């Protein structure tokens, strides 16, 4: 296993990256340190071969259950559409039901918008999910989409959209449906985000 350093000032994205559809997490152990997980779902999170997560692949996901927060895996993307605009998702047939009933969290360490961005604060990105339709390649999985909003800070210099982030003390309220999407999406710089070189663990 090798460590690859990505230059945050490079205009060339890492191999296989897609705008708004690439993120990083560390490991199951780190997720369990940061988030008060009470239950690990049937699709247990093992350490991935790479700490890069990409759209249309399995990603670590946090939901709420009777036991508390649940850590599991989902496929990132509703029928291949991996992000949903927080302003209009409620009005789109693809996301309408999930928007009102099925919320989740993407536990990120960084995200990619023409370059890598991270924060010293936990990066809990707001998402929605649903059971994958039987006509998809993964009918026994759940699919999830990340909610986005207008960019701010240094991210706005690179891309007009950014994930909607949830503060750690708001996670239960977000997952239960008590917290309004617009309230989250319209906040001014909820996280202090910066560019940073990211270590990508990849097989060679």
Number of C-alpha atoms within 10 A of each C-alpha: 9 11 13 13 11 17 17 17 12 11 9 12 17 16 6 7 18 15 15 20 20 20 25 24 22 19 16 15 11 11 20 13 10 11 17 13 17 15 18 15 15 9 12 13 19 12 11 17 10 17 17 21 20 20 24 19 13 20 24 24 22 28 25 21 12 8 9 13 21 20 28 20 23 25 26 29 25 25 17 15 16 21 21 24 20 22 15 10 20 17 11 12 9 15 21 14 16 20 23 13 13 19 22 26 27 27 24 21 21 22 25 24 22 21 23 24 21 22 16 10 13 19 24 22 21 27 30 28 26 22 17 20 15 10 8 12 10 14 12 11 18 19 27 36 32 28 25 23 20 17 19 19 13 13 21 13 11 13 17 13 18 22 24 25 25 24 16 14 8 14 22 16 12 22 22 15 14 10 15 10 19 12 8 19 24 14 13 10 12 15 18 12 18 14 18 16 15 19 16 18 17 14 10 6
